[in-house]
Amino acid sequence: MKQTRAPIFILSKGRWESRMTSRTLEEIGADYQIVVEEQEYDKYAAVIDPKKILVLPFSNLGHGGIPARNWIWEYSIARGDHAHFIMDDNIRYFYRSIHNTKLRVKSMVPLRVIEDLA
């Protein structure tokens, strides 16, 4: 399956060891960029390809993820993206439900469906 049309950004802080969402996206072959604060860059770069890492121009603002999400939005617009995904850093798997059965999905189909619906 082709990549998503919209870029995927993972907002992460303090989870360079678990990296659930980045591992999930790598398993399904999705391109992504992980967005981190500068003081954590080296820890993430030790376990994720540095080309996939974006560094926020601020850190520890004490306002949760909202400033980082707004920065990603502005960054994406400045690049000319028509849309983008912002994912938290705690997504272990993607699932689909069929007849009350939860099935793990190991492809980009759920992301492409979301794009089609949007």
C-alpha positions in Angstrom: 0.0 0.0 0.0 1.2 3.5 -0.8 2.2 6.0 1.8 -0.4 8.3 3.2 -1.0 11.5 1.2 -0.7 13.6 4.4 2.5 13.5 6.4 2.5 11.9 9.8 3.9 13.6 12.9 4.4 11.9 16.3 4.5 14.3 19.3 6.7 12.7 21.9 8.2 13.6 25.2 10.2 11.3 27.5 9.3 8.1 25.6 12.5 7.3 23.6 12.7 3.9 25.3 9.2 2.7 24.5 8.6 4.5 21.1 5.2 2.7 20.7 3.9 4.8 17.9 7.1 5.0 15.9 7.6 1.2 16.2 4.0 0.6 15.0 4.4 3.0 12.1 7.7 1.3 11.2 6.1 -2.1 11.3 3.5 -1.1 8.7 6.1 0.8 6.6 4.7 4.3 7.1 6.9 7.4 6.8 6.7 9.7 9.8 8.6 12.4 11.7 8.8 12.4 15.4 8.7 15.8 17.1 10.8 16.2 20.3 12.2 18.9 22.6 15.9 19.8 22.1 17.1 18.4 25.5 15.8 14.9 24.5 17.1 14.9 20.9 20.2 12.8 21.6 18.2 10.1 23.4 15.8 9.8 20.5 18.6 10.0 17.9 20.2 7.0 19.5 17.2 4.8 18.7 15.5 6.6 15.8 17.0 7.7 12.4 17.9 11.4 13.0 16.4 12.2 9.6 13.0 11.4 11.1 13.4 13.8 14.1 12.1 17.3 14.2 13.2 19.5 17.2 10.8 22.0 18.7 12.0 25.6 19.0 10.9 25.6 22.7 10.8 23.3 25.7 9.1 22.7 29.0 6.5 25.5 28.6 4.2 23.8 31.1 1.1 23.9 28.8 1.0 20.2 27.8 1.1 19.3 24.2 -0.9 22.2 22.8 2.0 24.5 21.9 3.8 21.6 20.2 0.6 20.6 18.3 0.2 24.2 17.2 3.9 24.3 16.0 3.4 21.1 14.0 0.3 22.6 12.4 2.2 25.8 11.4 5.2 23.8 10.2 3.0 21.6 8.1 1.2 24.6 6.5 4.5 26.3 5.8 5.6 23.2 3.9 2.5 23.4 1.8 0.9 20.3 3.2 -2.9 20.1 2.5 -3.4 18.1 5.7 -1.4 16.1 8.3 -1.7 13.5 11.0 -0.6 14.3 14.6 -0.3 11.2 16.7 0.5 10.7 20.4 3.5 8.6 21.2 1.5 5.8 22.9 -0.2 3.9 20.0 0.8 0.3 20.3 -1.3 -1.1 17.3 -4.0 -0.3 14.9 -7.2 -2.4 14.9 -10.4 -2.9 13.0 -13.6 -4.3 14.3 -15.5 -6.9 12.3 -18.6 -8.6 13.8 -17.6 -7.7 17.3 -14.1 -9.1 16.8 -11.1 -6.8 17.1 -8.4 -7.6 14.5 -5.0 -6.1 14.5 -4.1 -4.4 11.2 -0.6 -4.5 10.0 -0.9 -2.1 7.0 -1.6 1.6 6.3 -5.2 0.8 5.4 -6.7 2.5 8.5 -4.7 5.7 7.8 -5.7 5.8 4.1 -9.4 5.2 5.1 -9.2 8.2 7.5 -7.7 10.3 4.7 -10.5 9.3 2.4 -13.2 10.1 5.0 -11.6 13.5 5.7 
